[in-house]
Amino acid sequence: MSLIDKEYPNIEKNKRDKYRDFIEKRCSDYYFLGYLRCTGGDVGGAAKFYNLDDSLRTALLRHIVRLEIQLKTDFFNCAEKQTGCNSIWDNPSYYLPSSLSLDAKTGKSKFDKTKSNIENALQKHRFSTPGPGNMRAASFMSFGAFIDLYKNIDLRYKGAFIEKYTDYLPIKGESVSKRYEVLFKYLQAIRVVRNRCAHGNHVITRKFLYELNPQIRLIQKPLTPFNEDATVFEAVLLFILKNSNCKEEFQQYITRILRKYHSLLKKYSGKHSFSDNVIKNLGMDNL
């Protein structure tokens, strides 16, 4: 007996058989079960949720990857302008003192770890080290390494970058240190969403929200421009729409997807990761 049969034993055999080939070739019983839970056992609706999720992950991954490149480029441009140096990733004097402290077990600092991650990425792509230009280094560092770099650079050298990417938030008048913390949470959340998309995990199911929200504490009302409490997923979507250089294209993609599956989302309202709140605040309330 399959996992689907165990959880939904009353699904009509003809309906189950109709989508058996779909389930076996496109996903798996366990994977499809998440969509069934959105529909309470409606196999046809679950198949539509799968197609919606597939479209959504593709659109998100494409634009998050572009946003990552943009964030890294802007970060270095801002930092170079404030420091007057084009090699801040390789200069310990620009980093927070705490990131230079040596770990008792490894004998290395957070700065050493970040620098090593970047150098390894450069060597993998056959670039010589040390001393590469920042843009070259930024192009090949992972987003996780970039977040570490953002975290460990001294606050005075990243103020312009922080201001640019938090300008749309209701914390505009807060201190730079407060805005730094908020942007750090957004970067973490973007990485989580990106990884889920890259690895084919659900982004449309409620389980995604339950897993993401506790991991990234970004759902407090003051940290988002929503009129109501927002989920992390909603906050990430809005961040892309407000900050991406390709935001018009991204909004067109998301609007097209939501319009195509609007009746499905409406029928199963509250059972998935999109709410009336996110649709309204993303400027899509005319669906």
C-alpha positions, 0 to 999 in steps of 0.5 A: 500500500502506498503512502497516498493510499494509507493517508487517503484510502477513500480516493476513488480507484479510477481517479488514482489510476488516472494520475498514477503515471503522472505521479510516478514520472513527475514526482513520487508518492511522498512528494505528491502527498504534500499537494494532496494535503492542500486539496484534502485528497482531490487528486486532480487539484493536487496535480494542478498544485504540482504544476503551479509549484513547478512554474513558481519554483522556475520563476523564483530561481531564475530571478533570485539568481539574478538578484544574488549577482546584483546584491554581490555587485552592489555590495562591493561597489558600495564598499569600495566607494566608502573604503577607497579600496578595491580589495576589501575581501582580502584586507582584514582591517575592514572587518569587524574585530570579532570576525578576526578572533581565532577559534581555539580549536581550528586556529582560524578566524571567521575572516579566514574561513570567508577568504578561504571559501572565496579563494577555493571558488576562484581556484575551482574556476581556474582563477589565480589567487591571491589578490583578484579583483572584487568583481571577479571574486564576487562572481564565483563566491557562493551566496552563503559566503557572500552573506558571511562577508556581509555579516563580517565587514565593519558596519561603517563600510556597508551603510550605503548598501544597507540603506539601498536595500531597506529603503522600502521597509518601515524601518527607514528611520532606524539606526544602521545597526538595526537595518543591518540586522533586518537585511541580514534576515532577508538575505538568510530567507532568500537563501532558504527559498533559493535552495528549496527551489534549486532542490525541487522542494515545495514552495506552495504548500503550507508545510513550507511556511511552517518550516521557513517561518521558525527558521527565519524570524522575519514575520514580525509586523515592523520588519515588513511593509505589509498591513498585516503579519506576513509570512517569510515567503511573502516578505521574500517575494516583496523584497524581490519586487522592490529591489530587483533590477528585473522586478517588472519581468518578475512581476509579470511572471508571478502575475501570469502564474497566479492568474492561471491558477487563481481559481485553484488558489481561491478554492483552497484558500488557507491551504497553501503559501499564497494568501489574499494578503500577499496578492494584494500587497504584490499589486496583484489584487486585480486578478 
